[in-house]
Amino acid sequence: MGVKLKERILAKGVKRYYLVIWNNGNRSYEWLHTVEKGDDKRQKKKLAENIRAQRALEIESEGTNFVPKHKKKITISQYFDYYIKNYKQKDIRTIEGALNKFQEYLKKPKLAFSSLTKLQIEKFKHYLVHESGLNGETPYSYWRRFKKVLIHAEKEGYISESVYKHIRWESKNKKAETTLTKQVLTEEEITKLKDTRCGNNEVKRAFLFACYTGLGYAEFKKLTWKNIVNKKLIIDRAKTNSEINIKLSNSALHILGERKKGLIFDLKHEGKFLSDTAINKNLRNWVGIAEIEKDITFYCGRHTFAVRLLMNGANLKTVSDALGHKTSAHTIKYLNHVNSLKDDATFNLD
């Protein structure tokens, strides 16, 4: 285990420093800066030596609670910016939301990341549930992403795992995992909405199609006729990259209408996709005109689809696959909702 500083002569006499790193029996290389004509060679070499020393210290401190001095200076805001810049997964917006909420709670963006305490993280958990203004599944979703960032920071040597390791999301607050918190439409309400005028007909068509397919808004932004093959919908779920492959009902095919070029649903205004806020405002107005007393958002179409499948006898695995879930664990809340409806129905029998 160790880090050695090397140099290589390039074209026209340019020199480049690089590191040879041995760690856990593996060798890797890290290219550093170049030294060109007119550069301060002494300062460039000193910089390279400092980087070598830092990398060596990072490797030696792996698996310990020791935080190298240069990492102690990184602020919370700096680390979050660095993390988001290098994050490449689909849930980037949720990650950003979680980190923004933490900074909103802490109100100390210049606080060194290494100075975070267990108490601050405990209080943030309470803040998400009771003071953040978030509801439904969002607090727990943000907490999971926040913990993901902390785990990554610990692996990179910025914080100690003792700061977060034993902090758990209380079971009473994990209701969002097993209980459906968003509103679901009944068959009668769907029929009522079909017969009710909506201020934006494309929003109406898209939402009704979501009730028959479980698609989220992200999928509608890329849905074309290429995704409709032999009366089947074939598209990747944006959030999980899992394939959705389902046979469309006659009602769903009717909503699609005639084939055309481009996107099937025109959800744009002046060349830009409608925001979630604009979409949901149209939905609420439409639901209000239909005199349905439910707080409906576009995502409720996905929930409605899942519950409709279960009510029609589909098993949990089938529903999970139709929604593009990677496991059935995320689908259990729909089954719990259906079971509660059945309980209510039998309880109210005369």
Buried (B, 14 or more C-beta within 10 A) or exposed (E): EEBEBEBEEEEEEEBBBBBBBEBEEEEEEEEBBBBBEEEEEEEBBEBBEEBBBBBBBBBBBEEEEEBBEEBEEBBBBBBBEBBBEEBEEEBEEBBBBBBEBBBEBBEBEEBBBBBBEBEBBEBBBEBBBEEBEBEBBBBBBBBBBBBBBBBBBBEBBBBBBEBBEEBEBEEEBEBBBEBBEBBBBBEEBBEBBEEBEBEBEBBBBBBBBBBBBBBBBBBBBEBBBEBBEEEEBEBBBBBBEBEBBBEBEEEBBEBBEEEEEEBBBBBEEEEEBBEEEBBBBBBBBBBEEBEBEBEBBBBBBBBBBBBBBBBEEBEBEBBBBBBBBEEBEBBBBBBEBBEEBEEEEEEEEE
